[in-house]
């Protein structure tokens, strides 16, 4: 008798847990999440040539968030799916010294997304807002 009661109790618990997962997924399904993109080119301020291998760090809540590196054309990109009511903090730093044409200074900036950056508007529950911020950076040599 005890074994059948325990088995029944286990089945009820599993069923409740399963229902909770279904309800949670139904509540989240169909809610579009806004997409944010920051991209740009990092160049040498003296000759405007692109700089390769610059580390770009998106700092998040006082800690490191995401990291990207500039390509041979000096390009970087971040695609983000969060709420950006606070500014996005980016830090650009030279990590390979003379290998990319000289040692460059570190630069930090804050970006704020506005309605002017919105390139795709939310349409009900079908599509989310999409924001694009193009931020080109010039770095001075040390």
C-alpha positions in Angstrom: 0.0 0.0 0.0 2.8 2.4 0.9 4.7 1.7 -2.4 1.6 2.4 -4.5 0.9 5.7 -2.6 4.6 6.8 -3.1 4.4 5.9 -6.8 1.1 7.9 -7.1 2.7 10.9 -5.2 5.7 10.8 -7.6 3.4 10.8 -10.6 1.5 13.8 -9.2 4.7 15.7 -8.5 6.1 15.0 -12.0 2.8 16.0 -13.6 2.8 19.3 -11.7 6.4 20.0 -12.6 5.6 19.2 -16.3 2.6 21.5 -16.2 4.7 24.3 -14.7 7.2 24.0 -17.6 4.4 24.1 -20.2 2.7 27.1 -18.6 6.1 29.0 -18.3 7.0 28.2 -21.9 3.6 29.3 -23.2 3.9 32.6 -21.3 7.3 33.3 -22.9 6.5 32.0 -26.4 5.5 34.7 -28.7 7.0 37.6 -26.8 9.6 39.1 -29.1 12.8 40.3 -27.6 14.3 43.6 -28.9 17.6 43.2 -30.7 20.4 45.7 -30.4 23.5 45.9 -32.6 26.6 48.0 -32.2 29.2 48.0 -34.9 31.8 50.2 -36.4 35.4 50.6 -37.5 38.4 51.3 -35.4 41.0 53.5 -37.2 44.4 55.1 -36.5 43.7 58.8 -35.8 46.9 60.0 -37.6 46.5 58.2 -40.9 42.8 56.8 -40.8 43.9 53.3 -41.5 41.9 50.5 -39.9 43.5 48.8 -36.9 43.4 45.0 -36.5 43.3 43.1 -33.2 41.8 45.8 -31.0 39.9 44.2 -28.1 36.5 45.7 -27.7 34.9 44.9 -24.3 31.2 45.6 -23.5 31.2 46.0 -19.8 28.1 45.0 -18.1 27.1 46.0 -14.5 30.6 46.8 -13.5 31.9 43.5 -14.8 33.2 42.2 -18.2 30.3 41.3 -20.4 31.2 40.4 -24.0 34.4 40.7 -26.0 35.0 41.2 -29.7 38.2 41.8 -31.7 38.6 44.0 -34.7 39.0 42.3 -38.1 41.8 43.1 -40.6 39.5 45.9 -41.8 39.2 47.3 -38.3 35.5 46.2 -38.0 33.8 45.0 -34.8 30.2 44.0 -34.0 28.1 43.2 -31.0 24.6 41.7 -31.3 22.7 42.0 -28.0 19.3 40.9 -26.8 18.7 42.8 -23.6 16.9 45.9 -22.3 19.2 48.9 -22.7 17.6 51.6 -20.6 21.2 52.3 -19.3 24.1 53.2 -21.5 26.2 50.6 -23.1 29.8 50.9 -22.0 32.5 49.9 -24.5 36.3 49.8 -23.9 38.7 49.7 -26.8 42.2 48.5 -26.0 45.3 47.5 -27.9 46.4 44.0 -26.9 49.2 43.2 -29.3 51.4 46.4 -29.1 53.6 47.1 -32.1 52.2 44.2 -34.2 49.2 46.3 -35.5 51.2 49.3 -36.5 52.0 50.8 -33.1 50.8 50.9 -29.5 47.4 52.6 -29.2 45.8 54.3 -26.3 42.8 52.7 -24.5 39.5 54.5 -25.1 36.2 54.1 -23.3 32.8 55.3 -24.4 29.1 55.1 -23.3 26.4 54.6 -25.9 22.7 55.2 -25.4 20.1 53.7 -27.7 17.3 56.0 -28.7 14.2 55.9 -31.0 16.4 57.4 -33.7 18.5 54.1 -33.7 15.4 51.9 -34.2 15.5 50.4 -37.7 12.6 47.9 -37.3 9.5 48.6 -35.3 7.7 46.0 -33.2 4.4 44.8 -34.7 2.3 43.2 -32.0 3.6 39.8 -30.9 5.0 39.1 -34.4 8.3 41.0 -34.5 10.5 42.8 -32.1 12.1 46.2 -32.2 15.6 46.3 -33.8 18.1 49.0 -33.0 21.4 49.7 -34.8 24.1 52.0 -33.5 27.2 52.6 -35.8 30.1 53.8 -33.7 33.4 54.4 -35.5 36.4 55.0 -33.2 39.7 56.7 -33.8 42.6 55.8 -31.5 45.8 57.8 -31.0 49.2 56.2 -30.8 50.9 56.3 -27.4 
